[in-house]
Structures are given as structure tokens and as C-alpha cells.
């Protein structure tokens, strides 16, 4: 079984997701996180609601952000205001440290 520690995420992100109670990656996270960390480009990943899609794209995005650079480095598009708020809150929790 793959662990989050095996996926290449930054230590402070691993600390945050451990504090959030994440134990092991969901199947979509297990496939998407390494892909996004290793490659540039587009990705389409489909999965049911509640399967961890936000973490699948959000954790590698946060890992790749250069915090010393003060400019826009990522843009997330959301189809609804409610989903936008949910994604923003999730990313805040992942980026706690």
C-alpha cells in the first residue's frame, strides 16, 4: 500500500494532512499526485464525489508553489461558488504549515 510519504510531497504538507487524519491516499490521489509532481501539462481525472479529487490536484499544486515568489503561480477554476469555497478551505488546511 502506498503512503503519502512515498508520493514526493513537501514535509510541511505531510504534517498538515496527518493532522487532518489522512492515513493513506485514495486511488485517484495515488495516481494523480506523482503524475502532477513529475510532469507539466494538462490532466483529466474523473472520480465520484468524495473520493479525494481536491487533494489529488491540491497537494501537488501546493508542493510546487515557490513561497518566496510573490506572484500568481496557480489558478483553479470552479463551476460554482460553493465548490470554490470548499476548495479554498481545503487548500488552507493543507497549507497550514
C-alpha positions in Angstrom: 0.0 0.0 0.0 1.3 3.4 -0.9 1.7 6.1 1.8 1.6 9.9 1.3 5.3 9.9 2.3 6.0 7.9 -0.8 4.4 10.4 -3.2 7.0 13.2 -3.0 5.0 15.8 -1.1 6.8 18.5 1.0 7.2 17.6 4.7 5.1 20.5 5.9 2.2 19.3 3.7 2.6 15.8 5.0 2.4 17.2 8.6 -0.8 19.0 7.8 -2.5 16.1 6.1 -1.5 13.8 9.0 -3.1 16.3 11.4 -6.2 16.3 9.3 -6.4 12.5 9.8 -5.4 11.3 6.3 -3.8 7.9 6.6 -3.2 6.7 3.1 -4.0 8.1 -0.4 -7.2 7.3 -2.2 -6.8 5.6 -5.6 -7.2 8.9 -7.5 -4.6 10.6 -5.3 -2.2 7.7 -5.6 -2.3 8.0 -9.4 -2.6 11.8 -9.9 -0.2 13.2 -7.3 3.0 11.6 -8.7 2.0 12.5 -12.2 1.5 16.1 -11.4 4.7 16.3 -9.4 6.8 14.8 -12.2 5.2 16.4 -15.3 4.0 19.7 -16.7 0.8 19.8 -18.7 -2.8 19.0 -18.6 -4.5 16.2 -16.8 -8.1 15.0 -16.8 -9.1 12.8 -13.9 -12.6 11.6 -13.3 -13.9 10.2 -10.0 -17.0 10.2 -7.9 -17.8 12.9 -5.3 -15.9 12.3 -2.0 -13.0 10.4 -3.5 -10.3 13.0 -2.9 -10.0 14.9 -6.1 -9.3 18.2 -4.4 -6.3 16.7 -2.5 -5.3 14.9 -5.8 -4.6 18.2 -7.5 -4.2 20.5 -4.5 -1.4 18.7 -2.7 1.0 18.7 -5.7 0.0 22.2 -6.5 1.0 23.3 -3.0 4.2 21.3 -3.2 5.2 23.1 -6.4 4.4 26.6 -5.1 7.5 28.7 -4.5 6.6 30.6 -1.4 9.4 33.1 -1.8 8.0 34.3 -5.1 5.3 36.9 -4.7 3.3 36.4 -7.9 0.4 34.2 -9.1 1.6 30.7 -9.6 -1.6 28.8 -9.9 -5.2 29.3 -10.9 -8.1 27.0 -10.0 -11.4 27.3 -11.9 -14.5 26.1 -10.2 -18.0 25.8 -11.7 -19.8 27.0 -8.6 -19.2 29.5 -5.7 -19.8 26.7 -3.2 -17.2 24.4 -4.7 -14.8 27.3 -4.9 -15.2 28.0 -1.1 -14.8 24.3 -0.4 -11.6 24.0 -2.4 -10.2 27.2 -0.9 -10.9 25.9 2.6 -9.3 22.5 1.9 -6.2 24.2 0.4 -5.9 26.4 3.5 -5.9 23.3 5.7 -3.3 21.5 3.6 -1.1 24.6 3.6 -1.3 25.2 7.4 2.4 24.7 7.9 
